[in-house]
Amino acid sequence: MNIGEAAEAAGVSTKMIRHYEQIGLLPAAARTDSGYRQYGERDVSLLHFVRQSRRLGFSMDQIADLLGLWSNDRRTSREVKALAQGHLDALEEKMREIAEMQQTLKKLVGSCHGNDEPHCAILDELAVSSPEAPEPGAVGAKLVRKTGPKTHAQKASVREAPSVHADLMAWTRSIHAGPGHH
């Protein structure tokens, strides 16, 4: 079957099939004499597997590991379970963090009068742990634009993201502690 037929049979887009081939999740397709990709039932099964794994939130690296286990007759179910359990643990942690953020946002939204006055308790609380408040009108002045390859500073800021996340979670917990516990 051609790429369109394989995509329809597996419930994915042709673009995703090409992407999966490019990153090595799907072996390169056989080609017809005229250069068109040809797929078989095994390819469609692999695409179903990847689609189902993505629906469960597995990363591409995890899916590659799962595919490796799926195709390995010497695998143990212990290996598969460990990978899935690790993903489940990460999802549960993310859900706890989201629940904390949701509670914090509810508290902040509840503290704001939402009227025509400029004062807003949300902004006050957000500024509590900020080193300095921006000048009026300066918000958005430092937007990062996509201008090409990332600079060393941009790459460093990406590496620091877990630290920023930890800071956000600590701040969220301080909001729950109540006034005076910041």
Helices and strands as residue ranges (DSSP letters): H 3-10, H 14-23, E 30-31, E 37-38, H 41-55, H 60-70, H 77-111, H 121-128, H 152-159, H 161-177
